[in-house]
Amino acid sequence: MAIFLTEASRVIVQGMTGAEGTKHTTRMLAGGTAVVGGVNPRKAGTSVTFPGPDGEVAVPVFGTVAEAMAATGADVSVVFVPPAHTKGAVLEAIEARIPLVVIITEGVPVADTAEFFTAAQAAGVRLIGPNCPGIISPGRSNVGIIPADISGAGRVGLVSKSGTLTYQMMYELRDFGFSTAIGIGGDPIIGTTHIDALAAFEADPDTDAIVMIGEIGGDAEERAAAFIAEHVTKPVVGYVAGFTAPEGKTMGHAGAIVSGSSGTAQAKKEALEAAGVAVGKTPSETAALMRAILSA
């Protein structure tokens, strides 16, 4: 099994005909993802030919998400749309009631995210992102920009705020492999949280252990620690990026800002350790902690 994304997932790409959409659709198809359509109102009725693992693949373009779902049975949309148009694209997907929307776009205004996040909750639609690398269930499906060849299938679950650290952790533990790796993004408002992923991994019979990567700013990691203490029975190891970040400065992600003693890496580390999570000082040390658990 995997969480949120399996080999049965049928994926459409909003913004498939743009530069980023085209590039990453090519990658997703090469990795075996069932990309069944694109959405672009100006190019509806056409198709785009991509190289696939078994030869060329012609992917049809539809005018709306609803039309794409009706024609293909799609149940996942990935959004490669510029920030100014992301809200409209995501709201369209939510109105069509597609179950999962993965929003790769960086720089989406927080007010826009708040609007489509509220709409998604009301509609029962799961969002991942924005400003995230996406989600991969290795050997099954890959939606977003995570490289498909850095790790194979296995029994580790990974949830991370950082795209780069997602890739590093997958590479470091490539000999064990992953059930699912999910990059949730680091904006102040995100659709899927650490807690959402932790709950799903806890319920997944094919996930044996979990890696959680957080970063400075906010209290998401502290809330995740409280959830782990109450609800997670599987071993969890963690890493918190930003131990050397200067106070009061935004570092990288829009949500990664420390104010006083709130949101510091040390405070998050202590909260996680109090919940029984082994926390590494570096990504490599975190991978070593997980390796020791899996090798025991």
Summary of the structure (lengths in Angstrom):
residues: 296
radius of gyration: 18.6
end to end distance: 23.1
largest distance: 56.3
contacts: 1124
relative contact order: 0.12
helix: 35%
strand: 25%
